[in-house]
Amino acid sequence: MVTVIIENQMEETDHSHLGQILTYVVGATAKTVIWISPDPRPEYVASVEWLNEITPVDMKLKNIHKFHETNLN
């Protein structure tokens, strides 16, 4: 079984959520994390890139994904 962690943040990225993500990874022995935010700040994008450079190949914090609200009316 593969564990994937999805962190959905409704505001810009912050230290609190990055810390939560890292804690979840260790606790769940996850190999994949997806961090969703409408406004990923550059320092967190850089942190994710750095983490991906130093982690084993089979363990990645996937890209910080942006999402945009859409008016469905």
N, C-alpha and C positions, 0 to 999 in steps of 0.2 A: 504494500500500500504506500502511496506517495502522499505526503502531507503538503498542502499548499496553503499558505497564509495570505489572506487578502485584508489589507488595512484600508478602509474607506474613510478618508478624512474630508470633511465638508468645508474646510477652510485651508489657508495656506499651510504648507508643511512646517513642522516645528520640532524642537528637541524632544518634547514629551512623546510624540508619536514615533520618532526614530528609536527612542529607548524602548518603547513598548514592542516595536517590531523585533528588535534584537532579543528581547526577553522571550517573546513568543517562539522565535526560531530555536532557541536553546531548549525551551520547555517542551516543544512539540517535535523536536528533531526534524524540522522542516528543511527541505532542500530548495524550495521556491517560495518567494515572497513577492506579492504585487501590492504596491503602495499607490492608491488612487487619490488624487488631489486635484482640485481645480486650479491651484496655484503653487506648483512646486518651486520653492525658492532655490536660487542657484547653488547655495552652499549645501543643500540637501541632495541636489542632483550630483554635485561633485562627490559628496559622501557615498552615495550609492555606487558611482563609478569606481571610487577607490576601494570600497568593500568588494566589488566584483573582481578587481584586479588581485586582491590578496586572498580570496577564498578559493577552496578547491573547485575544480572544473564542474563537479556535479552539484555544487551548491551556489545558487545565485539569487541575489536580490534583484528581481526583474525591474525593468525600467519604471520610473515614476511616471504613471500615465496621467495625462490631463483629461478631463472631461468637461463638456460644456452643456449647460442646461439648454434645452430646446423647447420652444413653445409649440405644443402639439395641437393648439386650437386652430 
